[in-house]
């Protein structure tokens, strides 16, 4: 049986559009680096006073809250580690339940994860990760829902390199680039199901003494 979700042609990375000027401004203000160059290791993480990054810290990331027997976007967890928060954010972005959650409700829940600092927040890149209202209605008709798991999260090599060259750059906005890999499992009416490997690079803000918040989804750039 053909997956009615996958068959629509909607795929988050291809639908993601960020204005080049806004992205450049974000990176200059936040970290003075170029996002997108990614490495496969997740163990050599930069450390700062605000968010000491441990390769094992993500093990305690809470799973999204359940609703109606499947997952719906939960509120942001109280995490100060950028790796752990990025893992939780990816699970949130890749999980949905069109059976029990309306499109507006999903967006409202996602919005609670986003930083309140408008100078850095790129809400358009985040909300682009879920289908538009018309497609959401089709997913509801097919009782479509998805759960997600994360296999690893790491700081891209470009981020680590830039931070090593200018350690004070992070103190402008305390925004970290994190690449997350995982899998989304989709289920729909009639017993259909499927799974997709996922990868996403997120910008997360973890200021000293506060919980992390989501800033943006970075565009795909070939490594």
C-alpha positions in Angstrom: 0.0 0.0 0.0 1.3 3.4 -1.0 2.0 5.7 1.9 -0.3 8.7 1.4 2.1 11.0 3.2 5.3 10.0 1.3 3.4 10.0 -2.0 2.6 13.7 -1.8 6.1 14.8 -2.7 6.4 16.8 0.6 9.8 16.4 2.2 11.0 18.9 4.8 14.5 19.5 3.5 13.3 20.2 -0.1 10.6 22.6 1.2 12.9 24.5 3.5 13.6 28.0 2.2 15.6 30.6 4.1 16.5 34.1 3.0 20.2 34.2 2.4 20.5 37.6 4.0 18.7 36.6 7.1 20.7 33.5 7.5 24.0 35.3 7.1 22.9 37.9 9.6 21.9 35.2 12.1 25.3 33.4 11.7 27.3 36.6 12.1 25.4 37.7 15.2 25.3 34.3 16.7 28.4 32.4 16.0 30.3 33.9 13.1 30.5 30.6 11.3 29.0 28.9 8.2 26.5 26.2 9.0 26.2 23.1 6.9 29.6 21.5 6.8 28.9 18.3 8.7 31.1 15.6 10.2 30.1 12.1 11.4 31.6 12.1 14.8 29.6 13.3 17.8 32.2 13.0 20.5 34.5 16.0 20.2 32.1 18.7 21.4 33.0 22.3 22.3 32.4 23.3 25.8 31.2 26.7 27.2 30.2 27.9 30.6 26.6 28.2 29.5 26.1 24.7 28.1 28.8 22.1 28.9 28.3 19.6 26.0 28.7 15.9 26.8 28.4 13.2 24.2 26.3 11.2 26.7 24.1 14.0 27.9 21.4 13.2 25.3 20.7 9.8 26.9 18.3 11.4 29.3 16.3 13.4 26.7 12.6 12.9 27.4 10.4 11.4 24.8 7.5 13.5 23.5 4.3 13.3 25.5 1.7 10.9 24.2 -1.8 11.9 23.1 -4.5 9.6 21.8 -2.1 6.7 21.6 0.4 8.5 19.4 2.8 11.4 19.7 1.8 15.1 19.4 4.2 18.0 19.9 5.0 18.4 23.6 6.3 21.5 25.3 10.1 22.1 25.4 12.0 20.1 28.1 14.1 21.9 30.7 17.5 21.3 29.2 20.6 23.4 29.1 22.8 21.1 27.0 22.6 22.1 23.3 23.1 18.5 22.1 20.4 17.1 24.3 18.0 19.9 23.4 18.7 19.5 19.7 17.9 15.8 20.0 14.6 16.5 21.7 13.8 19.2 19.1 14.4 16.8 16.2 12.0 14.3 17.8 9.4 17.0 18.2 9.8 18.2 14.6 9.6 14.7 13.1 6.6 13.5 15.2 3.0 14.3 14.7 -0.5 12.9 15.0 -3.0 14.2 12.4 -5.7 12.0 13.9 -6.0 14.0 17.2 -4.1 17.3 16.6 -5.2 20.1 14.3 -2.6 21.9 12.2 -2.9 25.1 14.3 -2.5 23.2 17.5 0.7 21.5 16.1 2.1 24.9 15.2 1.2 26.4 18.5 3.0 23.6 20.4 6.1 24.0 18.1 6.1 27.7 18.8 6.7 27.2 22.5 10.1 25.6 21.6 11.3 28.8 19.8 13.4 31.5 21.4 11.6 34.7 22.3 14.5 36.7 21.0 13.1 37.9 17.7 16.5 39.1 16.5 17.5 35.5 16.1 14.4 33.4 15.8 13.6 32.1 12.3 10.1 30.7 12.7 9.5 30.3 9.0 12.3 27.7 8.8 10.8 25.8 11.7 7.2 25.7 10.7 8.2 24.6 7.2 9.1 21.2 8.8 5.4 20.2 8.9 2.9 20.0 6.0 0.6 22.9 5.1 -3.0 23.0 6.3 -4.3 21.4 3.0 -1.9 18.4 3.2 -2.5 18.2 7.0 -6.2 17.6 6.2 -5.3 14.8 3.9 -3.1 13.2 6.6 -6.1 13.4 9.0 -8.3 11.7 6.4 -5.7 8.9 6.3 -5.3 8.8 10.1 -1.6 9.5 9.6 0.8 9.8 12.5 4.5 9.5 13.1 6.9 8.8 15.8 10.7 9.5 15.8 13.9 8.3 17.3 17.3 9.9 17.3 20.5 7.9 16.8 23.1 10.7 17.3 23.7 14.4 17.5 26.9 16.3 17.0 28.4 19.7 16.5 29.3 20.2 12.8 33.0 20.4 12.1 32.6 24.0 10.8 31.0 25.0 14.1 33.8 23.4 16.2 36.4 24.9 13.9 35.0 28.5 14.1 34.5 28.2 17.9 38.1 27.1 18.3 39.3 30.1 16.2 37.1 32.6 18.0 35.9 31.2 21.4 34.2 34.5 22.4 32.0 34.6 19.3 29.4 32.3 21.0 28.9 34.8 23.8 27.0 37.2 21.5 23.9 35.0 21.4 24.9 31.6 22.7 23.6 29.9 19.6 24.9 26.4 18.8 24.7 24.5 15.5 23.8 20.8 16.0 23.3 18.1 13.4 20.9 15.3 14.4 20.4 12.0 12.7 17.5 9.6 13.3 14.4 7.9 11.9 10.8 8.7 11.6 8.2 5.9 11.5 4.9 6.7 9.8 1.6 4.8 10.2 -1.7 5.4 8.3 -5.1 3.9 7.9 -5.5 0.3 6.7 -2.4 -0.9 8.5 0.1 0.9 6.3 3.4 2.0 7.6 6.8 3.1 6.6 10.1 4.6 7.9 12.5 7.3 6.8 16.0 8.1 7.8 16.2 11.8 8.8 19.0 14.3 9.3 18.6 17.9 10.3 20.9 20.7 11.4 19.4 23.0 14.0 20.5 26.3 15.6 19.7 26.2 19.3 20.1 28.9 21.9 21.4 28.0 25.4 22.1 31.2 27.3 23.7 30.8 30.8 21.2 30.1 33.5 18.3 29.5 31.1 16.8 26.5 29.3 17.7 26.0 25.7 15.3 27.2 22.9 15.1 26.5 19.2 16.3 29.2 16.8 16.2 27.9 13.3 16.5 25.0 10.9 19.6 25.3 8.8 19.4 24.8 5.0 20.9 21.7 3.5 24.5 22.3 2.3 26.5 19.6 0.7 29.4 18.6 2.9 
